[in-house]
Amino acid sequence: AKLDKEGRPWGGSNGVAIDRDGKTVWATDRCSPGFIPGCLGHKGNPVHHFDAEGREIISFGGGMFVWPHGIHVDRDGNVWVTDSRTASAADLEKFPGEQNKGSVVVKFSPDGKVLLTLGKPGVRGNPPEALTDPTDVVTDPANGDVYVAESHTDVSDPNLVARISVFDKNGKFLDRKSTRLNSSHRCISYAVFCLKKK
């Protein structure tokens, strides 16, 4: 895949999803080559749609993300993207004004219009007000419920967040499930998926 529309190199990437057409691909990149700084201080678009030959169809989301991570296409063709970091104090010294980004899930229309945001940009916390480092998102094709995996944190941290938060299709918080095992095991909620019942 090539980023022809922006003429920039591909940044680090984590998210890939097949469009509902079954042929084209959506992907996220982290705006800049390498691990850091991700999309901080960068206006490049981190959400990309490619045709079957790898040509870019559209890209969007510039200036909205810190660390784009997971991506999902729902039954209606909307594109959900997780932002799994917030700016650190050191990041803000290099990139002042970037404090209101990160730790959210954004739902886009296929043409890049923001339809819904879960969490509060730039704030790590507990749902329904905030999310903590969401890494992945998936929607239930039957009813549209939204499942968010939260935990892109240090597994040695005794206050590790490891949960799946559930919202309805309109963004109303429904529930959260801890994925921590016990005090002797560390479990992170890195990915989430739905299986169809038989």
TILO-135752 format. One record per atom (N, C-alpha, C): chain; z, y, x; atom name; residue number from 1. Coordinates in pm, whole numbers, padded with zeros to 5 digits. Layout:
// TILO-135752
(atom A; (Z; Y; X); CA; NUM)
...
END
This chain:
// TILO-135752
(atom A; (00000; -00119; 00084); N; 1)
(atom A; (00000; 00000; 00000); CA; 1)
(atom A; (00000; 00124; 00088); C; 1)
(atom A; (-00069; 00227; 00041); N; 2)
(atom A; (-00076; 00352; 00116); CA; 2)
(atom A; (-00034; 00467; 00026); C; 2)
(atom A; (00035; 00564; 00086); N; 3)
(atom A; (00078; 00683; 00013); CA; 3)
(atom A; (-00026; 00792; 00031); C; 3)
(atom A; (-00143; 00771; -00026); N; 4)
(atom A; (-00255; 00864; -00009); CA; 4)
(atom A; (-00229; 01000; -00072); C; 4)
(atom A; (-00158; 01004; -00181); N; 5)
(atom A; (-00139; 01130; -00253); CA; 5)
(atom A; (-00055; 01231; -00175); C; 5)
(atom A; (00041; 01181; -00096); N; 6)
(atom A; (00127; 01271; -00017); CA; 6)
(atom A; (00091; 01274; 00130); C; 6)
(atom A; (00015; 01177; 00177); N; 7)
(atom A; (-00024; 01175; 00317); CA; 7)
(atom A; (00094; 01161; 00411); C; 7)
(atom A; (00193; 01083; 00373); N; 8)
(atom A; (00309; 01063; 00459); CA; 8)
(atom A; (00329; 00915; 00483); C; 8)
(atom A; (00404; 00879; 00587); N; 9)
(atom A; (00431; 00737; 00611); CA; 9)
(atom A; (00527; 00682; 00505); C; 9)
(atom A; (00517; 00554; 00484); N; 10)
(atom A; (00604; 00484; 00393); CA; 10)
(atom A; (00745; 00483; 00451); C; 10)
(atom A; (00846; 00517; 00369); N; 11)
(atom A; (00985; 00512; 00412); CA; 11)
(atom A; (01042; 00373; 00390); C; 11)
(atom A; (01167; 00354; 00427); N; 12)
(atom A; (01234; 00227; 00402); CA; 12)
(atom A; (01227; 00194; 00254); C; 12)
(atom A; (01225; 00066; 00220); N; 13)
(atom A; (01207; 00028; 00081); CA; 13)
(atom A; (01297; -00086; 00042); C; 13)
(atom A; (01333; -00089; -00085); N; 14)
(atom A; (01413; -00198; -00137); CA; 14)
(atom A; (01367; -00245; -00273); C; 14)
(atom A; (01305; -00159; -00353); N; 15)
(atom A; (01274; -00192; -00490); CA; 15)
(atom A; (01126; -00218; -00514); C; 15)
(atom A; (01097; -00330; -00583); N; 16)
(atom A; (00961; -00364; -00623); CA; 16)
(atom A; (00969; -00426; -00762); C; 16)
(atom A; (00877; -00389; -00851); N; 17)
(atom A; (00872; -00446; -00985); CA; 17)
(atom A; (00727; -00456; -01031); C; 17)
(atom A; (00698; -00558; -01107); N; 18)
(atom A; (00564; -00576; -01165); CA; 18)
(atom A; (00559; -00498; -01296); C; 18)
(atom A; (00451; -00423; -01316); N; 19)
(atom A; (00433; -00349; -01440); CA; 19)
(atom A; (00417; -00446; -01555); C; 19)
(atom A; (00436; -00397; -01677); N; 20)
(atom A; (00422; -00486; -01793); CA; 20)
(atom A; (00278; -00534; -01811); C; 20)
(atom A; (00181; -00470; -01742); N; 21)
(atom A; (00043; -00518; -01749); CA; 21)
(atom A; (00023; -00647; -01669); C; 21)
(atom A; (00123; -00683; -01588); N; 22)
(atom A; (00116; -00805; -01509); CA; 22)
(atom A; (00027; -00797; -01387); C; 22)
(atom A; (-00031; -00682; -01358); N; 23)
(atom A; (-00125; -00667; -01248); CA; 23)
(atom A; (-00085; -00561; -01147); C; 23)
(atom A; (-00032; -00451; -01195); N; 24)
(atom A; (00001; -00341; -01105); CA; 24)
(atom A; (00149; -00347; -01066); C; 24)
(atom A; (00182; -00276; -00959); N; 25)
(atom A; (00315; -00287; -00898); CA; 25)
(atom A; (00380; -00149; -00887); C; 25)
(atom A; (00509; -00145; -00918); N; 26)
(atom A; (00592; -00027; -00896); CA; 26)
(atom A; (00681; -00053; -00774); C; 26)
(atom A; (00706; 00050; -00696); N; 27)
(atom A; (00794; 00035; -00579); CA; 27)
(atom A; (00865; 00167; -00551); C; 27)
(atom A; (00981; 00155; -00486); N; 28)
(atom A; (01051; 00274; -00438); CA; 28)
(atom A; (01047; 00274; -00287); C; 28)
(atom A; (01046; 00393; -00230); N; 29)
(atom A; (01066; 00405; -00085); CA; 29)
(atom A; (01168; 00515; -00063); C; 29)
(atom A; (01221; 00521; 00057); N; 30)
(atom A; (01329; 00614; 00087); CA; 30)
(atom A; (01281; 00739; 00159); C; 30)
(atom A; (01160; 00780; 00131); N; 31)
(atom A; (01104; 00911; 00169); CA; 31)
(atom A; (01083; 00932; 00317); C; 31)
(atom A; (01169; 00881; 00403); N; 32)
(atom A; (01156; 00906; 00546); CA; 32)
(atom A; (01164; 00773; 00620); C; 32)
(atom A; (01092; 00759; 00731); N; 33)
(atom A; (01098; 00635; 00808); CA; 33)
(atom A; (01239; 00611; 00860); C; 33)
(atom A; (01276; 00486; 00870); N; 34)
(atom A; (01408; 00453; 00923); CA; 34)
(atom A; (01514; 00446; 00815); C; 34)
(atom A; (01636; 00427; 00858); N; 35)
(atom A; (01749; 00403; 00770); CA; 35)
(atom A; (01807; 00532; 00712); C; 35)
(atom A; (01814; 00636; 00792); N; 36)
(atom A; (01878; 00762; 00753); CA; 36)
(atom A; (01777; 00873; 00773); C; 36)
(atom A; (01766; 00974; 00696); N; 37)
(atom A; (01856; 01017; 00590); CA; 37)
(atom A; (01815; 00971; 00451); C; 37)
(atom A; (01718; 00885; 00440); N; 38)
(atom A; (01670; 00851; 00306); CA; 38)
(atom A; (01594; 00971; 00250); C; 38)
(atom A; (01621; 01005; 00125); N; 39)
(atom A; (01549; 01115; 00060); CA; 39)
(atom A; (01623; 01248; 00066); C; 39)
(atom A; (01737; 01253; 00132); N; 40)
(atom A; (01808; 01380; 00146); CA; 40)
(atom A; (01722; 01481; 00222); C; 40)
(atom A; (01714; 01601; 00169); N; 41)
(atom A; (01639; 01707; 00236); CA; 41)
(atom A; (01488; 01684; 00232); C; 41)
(atom A; (01442; 01593; 00152); N; 42)
(atom A; (01301; 01557; 00147); CA; 42)
(atom A; (01251; 01575; 00004); C; 42)
(atom A; (01132; 01628; -00012); N; 43)
(atom A; (01075; 01648; -00145); CA; 43)
(atom A; (00969; 01545; -00180); C; 43)
(atom A; (00950; 01446; -00092); N; 44)
(atom A; (00852; 01341; -00119); CA; 44)
(atom A; (00889; 01259; -00241); C; 44)
(atom A; (00790; 01205; -00307); N; 45)
(atom A; (00811; 01123; -00426); CA; 45)
(atom A; (00849; 00981; -00384); C; 45)
(atom A; (00963; 00931; -00430); N; 46)
(atom A; (01004; 00795; -00391); CA; 46)
(atom A; (00967; 00685; -00491); C; 46)
(atom A; (00911; 00720; -00605); N; 47)
(atom A; (00873; 00621; -00706); CA; 47)
(atom A; (00721; 00615; -00712); C; 47)
(atom A; (00666; 00495; -00690); N; 48)
(atom A; (00521; 00480; -00676); CA; 48)
(atom A; (00468; 00368; -00765); C; 48)
(atom A; (00348; 00390; -00820); N; 49)
(atom A; (00277; 00289; -00898); CA; 49)
(atom A; (00146; 00261; -00825); C; 49)
(atom A; (00121; 00133; -00795); N; 50)
(atom A; (00002; 00092; -00721); CA; 50)
(atom A; (-00084; -00002; -00806); C; 50)
(atom A; (-00216; 00009; -00789); N; 51)
(atom A; (-00304; -00086; -00857); CA; 51)
(atom A; (-00304; -00218; -00780); C; 51)
(atom A; (-00378; -00316; -00830); N; 52)
(atom A; (-00378; -00450; -00771); CA; 52)
(atom A; (-00432; -00452; -00628); C; 52)
(atom A; (-00508; -00350; -00589); N; 53)
(atom A; (-00561; -00341; -00452); CA; 53)
(atom A; (-00472; -00259; -00360); C; 53)
(atom A; (-00357; -00211; -00411); N; 54)
(atom A; (-00265; -00134; -00328); CA; 54)
(atom A; (-00292; 00015; -00325); C; 54)
(atom A; (-00382; 00064; -00411); N; 55)
(atom A; (-00409; 00208; -00418); CA; 55)
(atom A; (-00306; 00275; -00509); C; 55)
(atom A; (-00258; 00388; -00464); N; 56)
(atom A; (-00156; 00460; -00541); CA; 56)
(atom A; (-00218; 00521; -00666); C; 56)
(atom A; (-00156; 00494; -00782); N; 57)
(atom A; (-00199; 00548; -00909); CA; 57)
(atom A; (-00126; 00679; -00937); C; 57)
(atom A; (00005; 00677; -00921); N; 58)
(atom A; (00090; 00794; -00947); CA; 58)
(atom A; (00218; 00778; -00866); C; 58)
(atom A; (00278; 00890; -00832); N; 59)
(atom A; (00412; 00888; -00771); CA; 59)
(atom A; (00489; 01007; -00826); C; 59)
(atom A; (00622; 00992; -00831); N; 60)
(atom A; (00707; 01099; -00885); CA; 60)
(atom A; (00851; 01081; -00838); C; 60)
(atom A; (00937; 01173; -00880); N; 61)
(atom A; (01080; 01167; -00847); CA; 61)
(atom A; (01120; 01247; -00725); C; 61)
(atom A; (01030; 01329; -00670); N; 62)
(atom A; (01061; 01408; -00551); CA; 62)
(atom A; (01179; 01501; -00572); C; 62)
(atom A; (01270; 01505; -00474); N; 63)
(atom A; (01385; 01594; -00478); CA; 63)
(atom A; (01498; 01548; -00568); C; 63)
(atom A; (01488; 01427; -00624); N; 64)
(atom A; (01590; 01379; -00719); CA; 64)
(atom A; (01686; 01277; -00661); C; 64)
(atom A; (01651; 01210; -00553); N; 65)
(atom A; (01726; 01093; -00507); CA; 65)
(atom A; (01785; 01110; -00367); C; 65)
(atom A; (01891; 01033; -00342); N; 66)
(atom A; (01950; 01021; -00209); CA; 66)
(atom A; (01898; 00892; -00145); C; 66)
(atom A; (01914; 00780; -00214); N; 67)
(atom A; (01885; 00649; -00157); CA; 67)
(atom A; (01829; 00557; -00266); C; 67)
(atom A; (01701; 00576; -00306); N; 68)
(atom A; (01644; 00492; -00410); CA; 68)
(atom A; (01657; 00344; -00372); C; 68)
(atom A; (01694; 00262; -00467); N; 69)
(atom A; (01722; 00123; -00433); CA; 69)
(atom A; (01650; 00026; -00526); C; 69)
(atom A; (01703; 00003; -00646); N; 70)
(atom A; (01642; -00092; -00738); CA; 70)
(atom A; (01543; -00026; -00832); C; 70)
(atom A; (01449; -00104; -00883); N; 71)
(atom A; (01351; -00054; -00978); CA; 71)
(atom A; (01322; -00164; -01080); C; 71)
(atom A; (01302; -00123; -01205); N; 72)
(atom A; (01278; -00218; -01314); CA; 72)
(atom A; (01183; -00153; -01414); C; 72)
(atom A; (01092; -00232; -01468); N; 73)
(atom A; (01003; -00186; -01575); CA; 73)
(atom A; (01046; -00256; -01703); C; 73)
(atom A; (01077; -00178; -01807); N; 74)
(atom A; (01125; -00238; -01932); CA; 74)
(atom A; (01009; -00280; -02023); C; 74)
(atom A; (01042; -00335; -02138); N; 75)
(atom A; (00941; -00389; -02230); CA; 75)
(atom A; (00846; -00283; -02283); C; 75)
(atom A; (00888; -00155; -02278); N; 76)
(atom A; (00803; -00046; -02325); CA; 76)
(atom A; (00724; 00020; -02212); C; 76)
(atom A; (00740; -00030; -02089); N; 77)
(atom A; (00669; 00026; -01975); CA; 77)
(atom A; (00742; 00139; -01906); C; 77)
(atom A; (00865; 00170; -01949); N; 78)
(atom A; (00943; 00273; -01882); CA; 78)
(atom A; (00996; 00220; -01750); C; 78)
(atom A; (01018; 00309; -01654); N; 79)
(atom A; (01056; 00272; -01519); CA; 79)
(atom A; (01198; 00320; -01492); C; 79)
(atom A; (01285; 00227; -01456); N; 80)
(atom A; (01426; 00255; -01427); CA; 80)
(atom A; (01446; 00245; -01275); C; 80)
(atom A; (01516; 00345; -01217); N; 81)
(atom A; (01538; 00348; -01072); CA; 81)
(atom A; (01685; 00375; -01045); C; 81)
(atom A; (01744; 00297; -00954); N; 82)
(atom A; (01883; 00321; -00914); CA; 82)
(atom A; (01886; 00405; -00786); C; 82)
(atom A; (01990; 00487; -00776); N; 83)
(atom A; (02014; 00567; -00655); CA; 83)
(atom A; (02151; 00526; -00603); C; 83)
(atom A; (02153; 00448; -00495); N; 84)
(atom A; (02275; 00378; -00456); CA; 84)
(atom A; (02364; 00449; -00354); C; 84)
(atom A; (02345; 00577; -00334); N; 85)
(atom A; (02434; 00652; -00244); CA; 85)
(atom A; (02455; 00791; -00299); C; 85)
(atom A; (02558; 00856; -00246); N; 86)
(atom A; (02574; 01001; -00261); CA; 86)
(atom A; (02572; 01057; -00120); C; 86)
(atom A; (02557; 01186; -00109); N; 87)
(atom A; (02557; 01250; 00023); CA; 87)
(atom A; (02699; 01252; 00080); C; 87)
(atom A; (02712; 01213; 00206); N; 88)
(atom A; (02841; 01219; 00275); CA; 88)
(atom A; (02866; 01362; 00324); C; 88)
(atom A; (02986; 01387; 00373); N; 89)
(atom A; (03018; 01519; 00429); CA; 89)
(atom A; (02923; 01552; 00544); C; 89)
(atom A; (02895; 01452; 00628); N; 90)
(atom A; (02802; 01474; 00741); CA; 90)
(atom A; (02661; 01502; 00690); C; 90)
(atom A; (02619; 01431; 00584); N; 91)
(atom A; (02487; 01456; 00524); CA; 91)
(atom A; (02478; 01600; 00475); C; 91)
(atom A; (02584; 01647; 00410); N; 92)
(atom A; (02582; 01781; 00352); CA; 92)
(atom A; (02581; 01890; 00458); C; 92)
(atom A; (02633; 01861; 00577); N; 93)
(atom A; (02622; 01958; 00687); CA; 93)
(atom A; (02476; 01974; 00728); C; 93)
(atom A; (02402; 01863; 00730); N; 94)
(atom A; (02261; 01867; 00767); CA; 94)
(atom A; (02172; 01914; 00652); C; 94)
(atom A; (02213; 01877; 00530); N; 95)
(atom A; (02131; 01906; 00411); CA; 95)
(atom A; (02216; 01974; 00304); C; 95)
(atom A; (02255; 02100; 00328); N; 96)
(atom A; (02337; 02169; 00227); CA; 96)
(atom A; (02262; 02181; 00095); C; 96)
(atom A; (02337; 02175; -00014); N; 97)
(atom A; (02276; 02186; -00145); CA; 97)
(atom A; (02234; 02054; -00206); C; 97)
(atom A; (02259; 01943; -00137); N; 98)
(atom A; (02218; 01811; -00185); CA; 98)
(atom A; (02333; 01735; -00252); C; 98)
(atom A; (02442; 01803; -00283); N; 99)
(atom A; (02561; 01735; -00335); CA; 99)
(atom A; (02547; 01684; -00478); C; 99)
(atom A; (02452; 01733; -00554); N; 100)
(atom A; (02437; 01690; -00693); CA; 100)
(atom A; (02327; 01586; -00711); C; 100)
(atom A; (02325; 01490; -00620); N; 101)
(atom A; (02228; 01381; -00625); CA; 101)
(atom A; (02299; 01251; -00592); C; 101)
(atom A; (02247; 01143; -00645); N; 102)
(atom A; (02294; 01011; -00606); CA; 102)
(atom A; (02390; 00946; -00703); C; 102)
(atom A; (02404; 00814; -00687); N; 103)
(atom A; (02494; 00729; -00764); CA; 103)
(atom A; (02463; 00733; -00914); C; 103)
(atom A; (02334; 00727; -00948); N; 104)
(atom A; (02289; 00729; -01087); CA; 104)
(atom A; (02178; 00626; -01108); C; 104)
(atom A; (02146; 00606; -01235); N; 105)
(atom A; (02028; 00530; -01275); CA; 105)
(atom A; (01944; 00624; -01359); C; 105)
(atom A; (01816; 00636; -01325); N; 106)
(atom A; (01726; 00726; -01398); CA; 106)
(atom A; (01617; 00643; -01466); C; 106)
(atom A; (01596; 00673; -01595); N; 107)
(atom A; (01489; 00611; -01672); CA; 107)
(atom A; (01376; 00712; -01682); C; 107)
(atom A; (01256; 00671; -01638); N; 108)
(atom A; (01137; 00754; -01642); CA; 108)
(atom A; (01035; 00696; -01739); C; 108)
(atom A; (00954; 00782; -01798); N; 109)
(atom A; (00833; 00734; -01865); CA; 109)
(atom A; (00735; 00694; -01755); C; 109)
(atom A; (00630; 00619; -01787); N; 110)
(atom A; (00534; 00579; -01683); CA; 110)
(atom A; (00464; 00697; -01614); C; 110)
(atom A; (00468; 00815; -01676); N; 111)
(atom A; (00407; 00932; -01611); CA; 111)
(atom A; (00510; 01020; -01541); C; 111)
(atom A; (00635; 00974; -01530); N; 112)
(atom A; (00734; 01043; -01449); CA; 112)
(atom A; (00828; 01137; -01523); C; 112)
(atom A; (00824; 01141; -01654); N; 113)
(atom A; (00916; 01226; -01729); CA; 113)
(atom A; (01053; 01157; -01734); C; 113)
(atom A; (01159; 01233; -01703); N; 114)
(atom A; (01295; 01178; -01711); CA; 114)
(atom A; (01332; 01163; -01858); C; 114)
(atom A; (01368; 01040; -01896); N; 115)
(atom A; (01405; 01010; -02034); CA; 115)
(atom A; (01556; 00994; -02052); C; 115)
(atom A; (01625; 00950; -01945); N; 116)
(atom A; (01768; 00922; -01955); CA; 116)
(atom A; (01826; 00912; -01816); C; 116)
(atom A; (01950; 00957; -01798); N; 117)
(atom A; (02022; 00938; -01673); CA; 117)
(atom A; (02157; 00876; -01706); C; 117)
(atom A; (02189; 00765; -01639); N; 118)
(atom A; (02320; 00702; -01651); CA; 118)
(atom A; (02402; 00743; -01530); C; 118)
(atom A; (02526; 00787; -01553); N; 119)
(atom A; (02611; 00836; -01445); CA; 119)
(atom A; (02595; 00986; -01430); C; 119)
(atom A; (02675; 01042; -01342); N; 120)
(atom A; (02671; 01186; -01314); CA; 120)
(atom A; (02621; 01206; -01172); C; 120)
(atom A; (02508; 01275; -01153); N; 121)
(atom A; (02451; 01290; -01019); CA; 121)
(atom A; (02551; 01347; -00918); C; 121)
(atom A; (02563; 01278; -00806); N; 122)
(atom A; (02649; 01322; -00697); CA; 122)
(atom A; (02794; 01281; -00711); C; 122)
(atom A; (02828; 01209; -00817); N; 123)
(atom A; (02967; 01170; -00842); CA; 123)
(atom A; (02978; 01018; -00845); C; 123)
(atom A; (03067; 00964; -00763); N; 124)
(atom A; (03098; 00822; -00766); CA; 124)
(atom A; (03221; 00803; -00855); C; 124)
(atom A; (03218; 00704; -00944); N; 125)
(atom A; (03332; 00682; -01031); CA; 125)
(atom A; (03308; 00568; -01127); C; 125)
(atom A; (03384; 00570; -01235); N; 126)
(atom A; (03380; 00461; -01332); CA; 126)
(atom A; (03304; 00502; -01457); C; 126)
(atom A; (03231; 00407; -01516); N; 127)
(atom A; (03163; 00437; -01640); CA; 127)
(atom A; (03264; 00459; -01753); C; 127)
(atom A; (03232; 00538; -01852); N; 128)
(atom A; (03099; 00589; -01882); CA; 128)
(atom A; (03063; 00719; -01811); C; 128)
(atom A; (03162; 00788; -01750); N; 129)
(atom A; (03134; 00919; -01691); CA; 129)
(atom A; (03049; 00911; -01564); C; 129)
(atom A; (03070; 00809; -01483); N; 130)
(atom A; (03003; 00800; -01353); CA; 130)
(atom A; (02976; 00654; -01320); C; 130)
(atom A; (02898; 00633; -01215); N; 131)
(atom A; (02871; 00501; -01160); CA; 131)
(atom A; (02908; 00504; -01012); C; 131)
(atom A; (02925; 00387; -00952); N; 132)
(atom A; (02953; 00380; -00809); CA; 132)
(atom A; (02844; 00301; -00739); C; 132)
(atom A; (02757; 00373; -00669); N; 133)
(atom A; (02654; 00314; -00584); CA; 133)
(atom A; (02571; 00205; -00655); C; 133)
(atom A; (02505; 00238; -00767); N; 134)
(atom A; (02427; 00136; -00837); CA; 134)
(atom A; (02310; 00086; -00753); C; 134)
(atom A; (02296; -00046; -00747); N; 135)
(atom A; (02191; -00106; -00664); CA; 135)
(atom A; (02076; -00164; -00743); C; 135)
(atom A; (02102; -00204; -00867); N; 136)
(atom A; (01996; -00267; -00944); CA; 136)
(atom A; (02017; -00240; -01092); C; 136)
(atom A; (01910; -00252; -01169); N; 137)
(atom A; (01914; -00231; -01313); CA; 137)
(atom A; (01813; -00324; -01379); C; 137)
(atom A; (01849; -00372; -01497); N; 138)
(atom A; (01756; -00452; -01577); CA; 138)
(atom A; (01789; -00425; -01724); C; 138)
(atom A; (01688; -00438; -01809); N; 139)
(atom A; (01709; -00421; -01952); CA; 139)
(atom A; (01686; -00554; -02022); C; 139)
(atom A; (01759; -00572; -02130); N; 140)
(atom A; (01743; -00692; -02211); CA; 140)
(atom A; (01619; -00673; -02298); C; 140)
(atom A; (01519; -00759; -02285); N; 141)
(atom A; (01396; -00738; -02362); CA; 141)
(atom A; (01417; -00754; -02513); C; 141)
(atom A; (01524; -00820; -02555); N; 142)
(atom A; (01547; -00842; -02697); CA; 142)
(atom A; (01601; -00717; -02766); C; 142)
(atom A; (01702; -00651; -02705); N; 143)
(atom A; (01766; -00538; -02773); CA; 143)
(atom A; (01767; -00408; -02692); C; 143)
(atom A; (01719; -00412; -02569); N; 144)
(atom A; (01713; -00291; -02487); CA; 144)
(atom A; (01840; -00258; -02412); C; 144)
(atom A; (01947; -00341; -02425); N; 145)
(atom A; (02070; -00314; -02350); CA; 145)
(atom A; (02037; -00305; -02200); C; 145)
(atom A; (02113; -00221; -02131); N; 146)
(atom A; (02089; -00191; -01989); CA; 146)
(atom A; (02204; -00247; -01906); C; 146)
(atom A; (02172; -00327; -01805); N; 147)
(atom A; (02272; -00386; -01716); CA; 147)
(atom A; (02255; -00323; -01578); C; 147)
(atom A; (02364; -00267; -01526); N; 148)
(atom A; (02360; -00197; -01398); CA; 148)
(atom A; (02453; -00267; -01300); C; 148)
(atom A; (02399; -00311; -01186); N; 149)
(atom A; (02481; -00368; -01079); CA; 149)
(atom A; (02532; -00253; -00993); C; 149)
(atom A; (02664; -00249; -00976); N; 150)
(atom A; (02725; -00143; -00895); CA; 150)
(atom A; (02798; -00205; -00776); C; 150)
(atom A; (02759; -00168; -00657); N; 151)
(atom A; (02831; -00207; -00537); CA; 151)
(atom A; (02742; -00204; -00416); C; 151)
(atom A; (02724; -00090; -00361); N; 152)
(atom A; (02656; -00081; -00231); CA; 152)
(atom A; (02759; -00025; -00134); C; 152)
(atom A; (02876; -00089; -00136); N; 153)
(atom A; (02991; -00039; -00063); CA; 153)
(atom A; (03031; -00137; 00046); C; 153)
(atom A; (03124; -00095; 00128); N; 154)
(atom A; (03176; -00173; 00239); CA; 154)
(atom A; (03256; -00293; 00186); C; 154)
(atom A; (03210; -00415; 00215); N; 155)
(atom A; (03278; -00533; 00162); CA; 155)
(atom A; (03417; -00554; 00220); C; 155)
(atom A; (03451; -00484; 00327); N; 156)
(atom A; (03587; -00495; 00382); CA; 156)
(atom A; (03683; -00398; 00314); C; 156)
(atom A; (03632; -00310; 00230); N; 157)
(atom A; (03715; -00212; 00158); CA; 157)
(atom A; (03799; -00283; 00052); C; 157)
(atom A; (03932; -00268; 00056); N; 158)
(atom A; (04016; -00333; -00045); CA; 158)
(atom A; (03992; -00279; -00186); C; 158)
(atom A; (03933; -00162; -00198); N; 159)
(atom A; (03902; -00102; -00328); CA; 159)
(atom A; (03755; -00122; -00366); C; 159)
(atom A; (03697; -00227; -00314); N; 160)
(atom A; (03557; -00258; -00339); CA; 160)
(atom A; (03524; -00256; -00488); C; 160)
(atom A; (03418; -00186; -00522); N; 161)
(atom A; (03366; -00188; -00658); CA; 161)
(atom A; (03262; -00299; -00663); C; 161)
(atom A; (03280; -00390; -00755); N; 162)
(atom A; (03186; -00501; -00772); CA; 162)
(atom A; (03181; -00531; -00921); C; 162)
(atom A; (03083; -00471; -00989); N; 163)
(atom A; (03079; -00488; -01134); CA; 163)
(atom A; (02937; -00476; -01188); C; 163)
(atom A; (02923; -00525; -01310); N; 164)
(atom A; (02803; -00504; -01389); CA; 164)
(atom A; (02846; -00417; -01506); C; 164)
(atom A; (02786; -00300; -01521); N; 165)
(atom A; (02816; -00212; -01633); CA; 165)
(atom A; (02703; -00224; -01735); C; 165)
(atom A; (02740; -00225; -01861); N; 166)
(atom A; (02644; -00248; -01969); CA; 166)
(atom A; (02640; -00125; -02060); C; 166)
(atom A; (02519; -00081; -02090); N; 167)
(atom A; (02495; 00034; -02178); CA; 167)
(atom A; (02396; -00010; -02286); C; 167)
(atom A; (02399; 00058; -02401); N; 168)
(atom A; (02294; 00030; -02499); CA; 168)
(atom A; (02167; 00105; -02459); C; 168)
(atom A; (02060; 00084; -02532); N; 169)
(atom A; (01931; 00142; -02495); CA; 169)
(atom A; (01930; 00294; -02497); C; 169)
(atom A; (02029; 00356; -02564); N; 170)
(atom A; (02038; 00502; -02568); CA; 170)
(atom A; (02134; 00558; -02464); C; 170)
(atom A; (02193; 00470; -02382); N; 171)
(atom A; (02282; 00515; -02276); CA; 171)
(atom A; (02429; 00515; -02312); C; 171)
(atom A; (02466; 00464; -02429); N; 172)
(atom A; (02607; 00455; -02468); CA; 172)
(atom A; (02672; 00340; -02392); C; 172)
(atom A; (02784; 00369; -02326); N; 173)
(atom A; (02856; 00267; -02250); CA; 173)
(atom A; (02913; 00161; -02343); C; 173)
(atom A; (02891; 00033; -02309); N; 174)
(atom A; (02940; -00077; -02391); CA; 174)
(atom A; (03051; -00157; -02324); C; 174)
(atom A; (03033; -00190; -02195); N; 175)
(atom A; (03127; -00282; -02131); CA; 175)
(atom A; (03104; -00281; -01980); C; 175)
(atom A; (03200; -00337; -01910); N; 176)
(atom A; (03181; -00363; -01767); CA; 176)
(atom A; (03245; -00495; -01732); C; 176)
(atom A; (03183; -00565; -01640); N; 177)
(atom A; (03230; -00697; -01597); CA; 177)
(atom A; (03253; -00692; -01447); C; 177)
(atom A; (03373; -00730; -01405); N; 178)
(atom A; (03402; -00738; -01262); CA; 178)
(atom A; (03334; -00861; -01205); C; 178)
(atom A; (03281; -00848; -01085); N; 179)
(atom A; (03222; -00964; -01018); CA; 179)
(atom A; (03301; -01000; -00893); C; 179)
(atom A; (03420; -00940; -00877); N; 180)
(atom A; (03508; -00980; -00767); CA; 180)
(atom A; (03565; -01117; -00797); C; 180)
(atom A; (03577; -01199; -00697); N; 181)
(atom A; (03629; -01334; -00718); CA; 181)
(atom A; (03781; -01336; -00715); C; 181)
(atom A; (03839; -01305; -00601); N; 182)
(atom A; (03984; -01293; -00588); CA; 182)
(atom A; (04012; -01222; -00458); C; 182)
(atom A; (04138; -01206; -00423); N; 183)
(atom A; (04172; -01126; -00306); CA; 183)
(atom A; (04123; -01186; -00175); C; 183)
(atom A; (04093; -01316; -00173); N; 184)
(atom A; (04048; -01377; -00047); CA; 184)
(atom A; (03896; -01381; -00036); C; 184)
(atom A; (03825; -01340; -00141); N; 185)
(atom A; (03679; -01340; -00139); CA; 185)
(atom A; (03627; -01201; -00175); C; 185)
(atom A; (03518; -01164; -00116); N; 186)
(atom A; (03453; -01038; -00149); CA; 186)
(atom A; (03318; -01069; -00212); C; 186)
(atom A; (03291; -01006; -00322); N; 187)
(atom A; (03166; -01029; -00392); CA; 187)
(atom A; (03108; -00893; -00429); C; 187)
(atom A; (02983; -00871; -00398); N; 188)
(atom A; (02920; -00745; -00438); CA; 188)
(atom A; (02818; -00772; -00547); C; 188)
(atom A; (02800; -00675; -00632); N; 189)
(atom A; (02702; -00685; -00740); CA; 189)
(atom A; (02574; -00620; -00691); C; 189)
(atom A; (02492; -00693; -00622); N; 190)
(atom A; (02376; -00635; -00558); CA; 190)
(atom A; (02251; -00640; -00644); C; 190)
(atom A; (02240; -00741; -00729); N; 191)
(atom A; (02121; -00754; -00813); CA; 191)
(atom A; (02164; -00810; -00948); C; 191)
(atom A; (02081; -00786; -01047); N; 192)
(atom A; (02109; -00834; -01181); CA; 192)
(atom A; (01975; -00871; -01247); C; 192)
(atom A; (01976; -00973; -01332); N; 193)
(atom A; (01854; -01012; -01401); CA; 193)
(atom A; (01890; -01074; -01535); C; 193)
(atom A; (01796; -01080; -01626); N; 194)
(atom A; (01815; -01142; -01757); CA; 194)
(atom A; (01728; -01266; -01767); C; 194)
(atom A; (01782; -01368; -01829); N; 195)
(atom A; (01708; -01491; -01853); CA; 195)
(atom A; (01687; -01506; -02003); C; 195)
(atom A; (01571; -01552; -02042); N; 196)
(atom A; (01541; -01573; -02182); CA; 196)
(atom A; (01607; -01700; -02232); C; 196)
(atom A; (01674; -01692; -02346); N; 197)
(atom A; (01735; -01811; -02405); CA; 197)
(atom A; (01626; -01902; -02461); C; 197)
(atom A; (01649; -02032; -02451); N; 198)
(atom A; (01553; -02129; -02507); CA; 198)
(atom A; (01590; -02162; -02649); C; 198)
END
